[in-house]
Amino acid sequence: MTNCEWREKIGLYVDGELEPAAEQAFAGHLQSCADCSAAVLEQQELKKTVRLAAKRFTAPPELYASVQRQMAPKKTRGLWLRASALAASAVLLAVVAFAWISRPSASNATVAQLIDQHVTMLASSNPVDVISSDKHTVKPWFQGKLPFTFNPPELAAGSPFTLIGGKLIYAQQTPGAELVYQVRQHKISVFIFQARDVHGEPPAGNQTFVVNGWQQGGLQYYIVTDAAREDADRLRALLEDANR
Amino acid sequence: MAATVVARGDVSGLENKDFERLAVPLLDGLYNFARWLCGDPDEARDLVQETFLKSLKGFPSFREGTNFRAWMYRILRNTFLTSRTGLERRNTQQEDEEGFEESSVSPETPEIALIRRANTELVQSAIAQLAPAFQEVILLADLEEMKYQEIAEALDIPIGTVMSRLARARKQVREHIVLTLGGRRTVGVK
């Protein structure tokens, strides 16, 4: 490690700051350097741990209201002749209430539960029950365990996504599938349930994890990840295509 | 994390009404950042309000091609630095960037297991003990998932300084965890 020429790239790699070619070269180096691999894993764990712990404080509702009030005069300029101050306040209150209610707090118990499941998976030394990058291995594993079926997408060569495996999970006392994918250094959980049992829109707004949810063919899908939203959208498109 | 970065080119022709659309989604993150900086809920609330006031006033001069999120965090940070608490923290906690080795991570890492065992309170305690210069950079990088360039813009420092402070901050957090849970010094930690 001490003499490894790559050591100074570890932080850049973990933070996704390397150019694609360098990132690929570094990933190749990790295959043969146990020291760098261990260091990268440690940095990733530390980064994840800090992220989870640092999200400590939530803005109180009155701050939302206060900030909205600050912006209100600009927003309503020219309208004051047509609207009473009372009506403006009511609208403002509704906006604030909507913003507050739709925040990613515990308002959506299902999504909160799935985020917990995703974090548990990330921290687990056994993140999946069936380990395979082959969808023809992972999909049959769920047979007899779930009252429904689904199609994991066929990943083309060169796809940024890699299937890691799957796991049987429960949410709202209902069985479902968790498929785990990897994109670069990030893991993505895809949760699949029967829509009649588990459903609900993912909360909008600022949240620690990207959550993407949709219904298709009577099934409810959720994607939870700390990867970029674009990655979640891309994987969603693949899943939608595979299950048409 | 949900992206609140305004891509370059997305800010042309913006009006004040757009400010709300761009800024409100950042409120929670700004407040969290402010709480870490101030350590006090009332001060943090005032700091965020002042940040919104200043940025709203300054929005007409917001330049196309500037990163909006970095701009907001920069205003918040600059406002904090001129506050009483900010001045006190700057005067009492000197940042130590001398003698930093780029990667002082130990390759022999049973520490990975310790990091995994670290509970939230322990990590929060480690973050809280960081000097402000290190604390803000690790929050922006690991919580807000800003790129180095964005952090450099938000903190008005060179990218090289972002990298060295970030590495140093992580090293100190790691050391705090390892020393607390492992009760011993580890190879590579000074």
Interface residues (C-beta under 8 A of the other chain):
Chain A: M1 R7 E8 I10 G11 L12 D15 G16 E17 A34 D35 C36 A38 A39 L41 E42 Q43 E45 L46 K47 T49 V50 R51 L52 A53 A54 K55 R56 F57 T58 A59 P60 L63 Y64 S66 V67 Q68 Q70 M71 K74 K75 A99 R103 A123 G205 N206 Q207 T208 F209 V210 D226 A228 R229
Chain B: M1 A2 A3 T4 N16 K17 F19 E20 A23 V24 P25 L26 L27 D28 G29 L30 Y31 N32 R35 W36 P41 A44 R45 V48 Q49 F52 L53 L56 E102 S103 V105 S106 P107 E108 T109 E111 I112 I115 R116 A118 T120 V123 Q124 I127 I138 L139 A141 D142 L143 E145 K147 Y148 M163 L166 A167 R170 V173 R174 I177
